[in-house]
Structures are given as structure tokens and as C-alpha cells.
């Protein structure tokens, strides 16, 4: 192995740590450049708005869980409400506090829900990521319009907002193509090897565009736009529908450009600092920077509360009902295929056993029902 190859492998292994350090270094520079005292003065006057900002953070992220439950269809009744809440808390915590980000959070959520949904949980969580990307793309449309009206269609922020919307839409469609295992999806796998980790299931019921789930995630993004409008008001700006969309547009651009940095640390703050004049803070860049800082504080605060809530759920939980039914075939699957699989002694659906497909015994007992692994707790984690 040449010295160049050795150096490149070292970079690949340590890239995430490097980007984390880069993000925090950039954040420190931005705070120092804008003036720590000035930023503290701005933040000190925002406490009255903090409860509303935290409430809106909880509200908008909750729509991701609602969208995921919608994707399960009637099968969502197999998952206890406590498991939905617990998995959502763990997923959000990982997304905000750990370098794994949203992808890692969704993997954890799928692992917890797989006790009731089997391998379908991984598929649905991957579909949710596509719906979240599409929701991002949808909210980018009014944000781009607001930016174009405020600073003109030729402004770089307008183009970045439009580019963010197109990029997220393309990623969402590509992810759906890989899930469906189409020819285009297989080609994408060869071009982007990381996509090969998407569960290898071929389901005709996977939509290219999950319309209902996308509507829900888009509504969540609209609530996030309101949240950033309230933050804009808190730092001394004016809250209007247009100003809220302007603030959200800068947030989306910062998050998109900072995708290579865990949670876009430093990049989002840099976007607000650069585009401070768009928000009317050309002479007070510390106010624009404070918007990103307050948004990040709200995320961390909610994540810490989620850790506490998840711990309480785990320590004070009662025994969950055992999975009493397997995942049924999708509505578009031929019933004869399912019955033929049962007759042959094969699972009627990937991730289920023949016994679970039969359901409860006629005697009323549950000897044929799937039993949870005694080495795992009711949410799917080892004790």
C-alpha cells in the first residue's frame, strides 16, 4: 500500500471526527467574531419566548412519528402506544445528541419496533426518511418564493433554497427506487454503495412518492417555519408569514450545506451570519447568529428531556402485550399466494413465522403465537 493510499484510508476513518471538530471550531469563531457579550445580551432577552419555542420543537418533530404510523396502515395497531412514544424519544435523542444523525436514529427506531413488525420496521423507517426529504422539498417552495420576493430571484440565497429543494426531492425519489428494487434503483446502488444497506425487499406496495406521509412531514416543516419565525421575533425581528419563511429558508440551506457535519454544527450558524442582511440584521449580525443558537439550544433541551422521558418509560413500564398477530400481507398481494405459502409451511410475510401466520389456537391459548426473546426487553433492546 502506497503512502497516498495509507493517507486516504486514514482520512476516511477519521473524517467524521474531523468534521465534528471543524464544525465546533467554526461555531467558536462565529461567536467570537460577532461578540460574545452582544450575543449574550440578545439571548438574555429571549427567555419569555422559550416555552413556545420548545413546544413548537416537540410539535413539528412529532409529525415524523405520525407519518411513520400512517405508513404502517392497519398494522400500526400491533405496536403499543408506549412503544411508539419510546422509539420516537430514542430516535430524536440520537438524531440530536449523537454523530449518527437522523439515519442512526431511524435505525434505532426500526430496531425497537421490529419486535412487532419484523423486518418491515426497517423498510418503513427507510420510507420515512424519503418522506422527510420530500417534506423538506415541499417547504422549500414557499421559502424560495419568500426569499425571491425579499431579495430578488437572482440572489444566491434564492438559488440555494431552490437547489436544496431539488436535491432533497432527488434523494427521496432515489431512496424510493432503491427500496422498490427497480432497475434504476439497482443502478443507484452501484453508483452509491452506501445505498446497498437499504433492506433488500421488493414490495409493489412501496409508493415512489408517499403522498400521505409527505403531507404530514410537510406540515411538520410548516410548524418548524413558525418556530423559526417566533425565534426571529424573540431576537428583535418582526414575525410575519414571509419573515418566518425567510428564517426557515436560511435554516434549510444551512442544514443542507452542513449535511457532512453531524447536526450541521457551525454550518447553520454560518448561514445565518452570512445572510443576516436578508433578515434585516445587517448592522446586528449577532441577532441573526442568535437565531441558530436558540434553535440549537431548543433541540438539545428537548433531546435531554427525551432522554429523561425514555428512561422513565423503561424503568416504570408494565408488561406490554405480546405480539398477537403477524404482519398481514399488503392489500395488493394475491390472497392465494399468502394462503399457498401457509399451506406449504412457509411464512406468509417476510419476518414472520408459520405459527404466527396462523394466529391464536382454536382452544384460545397462545401456544402458536410468537414469543418475545427472553433476552430482550419489550422494546427490543437487550437488558
N, C-alpha and C positions, 0 to 999 in steps of 0.2 A: 504494500500500500504506500503510495507516494505521500509526501508531506502535505501536498494540496488536498488529497483525499482525506487525510487524517484531520486536517484543519476544518474541512467542510463537515465531517461527521461530528466533530466537537461542537460546531456551531448549531447543527441540527439538534443535538442532545440538550443544549443549553439555551436554545432560542427563547423558550417561554420565560425562563428566569431573566434573561437579558431584557425582554420586552417589559416585564414587570418593573425591573429597576429603571428602565428608560422612562416608563410612564410616571413613576413616583418622582424621578429626577425632574421631569418636565413640569409636573404639578408643583414641586417646590420652587422651581424657577418662576413660574407664573405668579405664585403667591408673593414671592419676594419682589418681583418686578412691579406688581400692582400696588404693593404696600400692605404689609400685614395689619398695621393699625387701621388703615382705611377699610380693609375687608372686615376686620372685627367690628368696626363701627356700623357697617352695613348689616352684618349678621345679628348684632345685638338687638336691632330694631325689628327683627322678623319673627320673634317668639310668639306673637299673638296669632300668626298665621300657621304656625307649625302643626297644631292638631288637624287642621283642614288638609294640609299637605300630606301628612301621614295617612289620613283617612282616604284620600284620593289615590295614594300609592297602593293601599290594600285593595281598593275598589278596582283599579284598572288591571292589576295582575290577577285578580280573581277570575276575570273573564277567560283567561287561558284554561283554567280548570273546568269552567263551564263548557268551553269549546271542546275540550277533551272528552268530557262526559257525553256531549252530544254525538261525538264520533262513535262512541260505543253503542249507541242506539239502545234497544231493549236490554242488551247485555249489561248496561250500567247498573241494573238492579242487582246484579250478582255481587257488586262491590259495596260493602257497608259505607255509610256516610262518613264514619270516623276515618276509614282508610283513605277516602278521597281527600279529606282535610289534612290528614297526617302526611300523605305523599306530596300534597301541594306545599306544605310548610317546608319539608325537607328539600324539595326541588328548588324553591325560591332561595333558601339559605345557601345551597351550593352555587346557584347562579350568581349570587351577590358576593359571598364571602370567600369562595374558593376559585382558583385559577381555571378550574374545569369549565366554568361558564354555563350557559344555557344547555349546551349539549350534555354536559355532565349531569346537570340537574334532571334532565329528561330521562337519562339512563337510570338514575336512582329512582325516579318516579315509576318507570316501567318495571324495574326490579321489584318494587313494593306491590304494585298492582298485579304482577304476574301470578300471584297466588290464586287469584280469582279468574284471571283472563288468560293465563298461559302465555304462549309466545305472541299472542295477538296484542298484548300490552306494549311490546316493543314496536310493533307496527303502528299502533295508534299514536304512540308518543312521537314517532318519526313523522307521521302525518300532521301532528300538532305543530311541529316545527315548520312545516310547509305553510300551514295556516297562519302562523305568527308572522312569517316572512311576507305573506300576501297582505296581512293586516297592515304591516309596515308600509307596503307599497300603496295600499289604498289611501292611508292617511297622508302619504307624501303628495298626493294630487292637490288637495286644498292647501297644504303647506306651500307647495310650489307656486300656486296661484297667489297666495298672500305675499310671498316674497317678491314675485314678479310685479305685483301692484305697488309694493313698498319701495323697491329699489330698481325696478326695471327688468325686463326679460333677459337682458344681456349680462346682468350681474353674475359673478361667479357663484354666489350662493344659490341663485335660481338654478343654474346648471347642475350644481352639486346635489340639490334637492331632487331634481328630476332624475339625475343619474342614480341616486340612492333608490328611488322608487323602481326604476327599471332593473337595477341589479338584484334587488330583493325579489322582484317578481320572477326574474330568470332563475334564481336559485331555487325558488319554491317549485316552479314547474320542473326543473331538473331533478329535484328530490322526488317529486311525484312519479316522474318517468322511471327513475331507478326502482322505486317501490313496486311499480307495476311490471317491472322486468320486461319493458319493451325493448325493441331494437335500439332506439335512441338512448334508453337507459343503460343498456349494456355498453354502448359506445362511450357514454359519460364515465362509466366505471373504469374503462381502460385509460381514459384521459386523466381522471382524478381517482387514484387508487383508494383514497380515504372513503369514498362512497361505497366501496365493496363491503364495508362493515354494516351497511343497512341490511336488515333481516331479509334473507332470501326466501321470500314467499311471493307467490303470484296470485293475486286476488283481482278478479274482474270488478269487484265492488269498490275498488280504490278509485275515487274520482281524481281526474287531473287537477281540477280546482275544487277543493272542498268548500262549497258556497256557504253553507250554514255556519261552519266553523270560522270561515273567513269573516263573515259578518260580525260574529261575536268578538273575534280578536280586533277587528277594526273599531268596534265600539269601545273596547278596552283602550285602544290607542287614542280615541277621541277623548276619553276621560283623562288620559295622560296629558293630552294637549291642554285640557282645562287645568290640570295640576301645574303645568309649567306656566300657564297664564297667571295663576294665583301666586306662584313664586316670583314672577315678574312684578306683580303688584306689591309683593312683600318688600322687594329691594328698592322700590321707588318708581316703578313704571306704571303704565296705565293698562288696566285689564279690559280688553275688548276681544271679540272673536278673532279679529285679524291679528292682534298682538299675541294672543295665545298660540295661534298657528305659526307665527313667526318664531316664537320661542321654541315650539316643538320642532319646527323645521331645522333649526340650528342643532338641537339635541340629536335628531336623527342623523344629520350629516356627521356630527362628531362621533356618534356611536358607530356609524358605518365606516368612517375612515379609521377608527380605532379598533376595528374588529380583530386585529392581530395582537392587541394588548388586552389582557384579561380585564373585563368590565370597562374597557376604554379609559382607564385611569390616565389622566393628564391630557388625553386627546380631546375628550369632550370639553374640558375646561379651556383648552387652547382654542377650540372652535368658538366658544362664547367670547373669549378675549379678542379674537380676530374680528368677529362680526358684531362687536359692541355697537358700532355706529348704526347698524340696521335696527337695533332696539332703542335707539335714541340715547345711548350712553357713550358717545364719542369722547366726551370730556370726563367721564366717570367709568373707566373700564373695570374698576373694582366691583361695580354693581353687576355688570354682565358676568364677570367671573363668579360672583357670589351665587348666581342662579344655578350654575353647575355644581357648586359646592353644597348648596342646600339640597338639590336633587340627590346628590350622592349621600348626604347625611340621612335623608329620608329613607333611602334604600338600605343603608346599614342599620338604621334604627329598627326598621320593620323586620329585617333579617334576624337581628338579635332577639326581637320579640318572638319571631317564628321559632327560633331555637328553643326558647323557654316553653312556648306552647307545645312544640313537638315532644319535649321532654316530659311535660305534664301528661300528655296523651299516652305516652309509652309507660309511665310509671303508674298511672291511675286507670289504665284500661281494664275493662271487663272482657271476658272471653267473647271473641267475635263468633258469629255463626259460621259453621264450616261451609265451604262451597257446596251447595246442594244441587247444582246443575252445571253441566258443562256449557262451554260456549256453543251456541247453536250455529249451524251453517248460515251464511249470509242469505238474504231473501232471494238472490238471483242464482243460487246454487240449486241444481236439479235435485228434488227430494229423493228421486230414485237413486241418485249417486250416493246420497247420505245413507239411505236405508241399505243399499248394497254394501257399503263399507261396514255397516254394523253387522250385516249377515256374514260377512267374511271375517269378522273378528278384528277389523281394523278401526282406528279412530275415525269418527265422523268429521273431525276437525283437527287441524294441527295443534298439538299441545294438549289434547285430551285423550283419555284412555277409553277403552271399550266399555269398561264398567261405568265410568262417569257418563258416557253417552246414553246408557240405559236408564240412568236416573234412579230414584229410590226403589227398593224392592217392593213387591206386592204386599209383603207382610207388614209394611210400614216401617221396617228397620232401615238402617242406613249402611248396611254392610257393603253395599256396592258403590257407595259414594266415595269420592276422593278424600283422603285424609290429609291434613297438613303435615308437613315434615316436622317431626318432633324436635328436630334440631334448629328450627326457625321459629321466630315469634309470629303472631298473626299478621304482621305487616310485611313478612318476607325477609326480615333481616336475621342473621344469626344472633343468638342471645349474648 
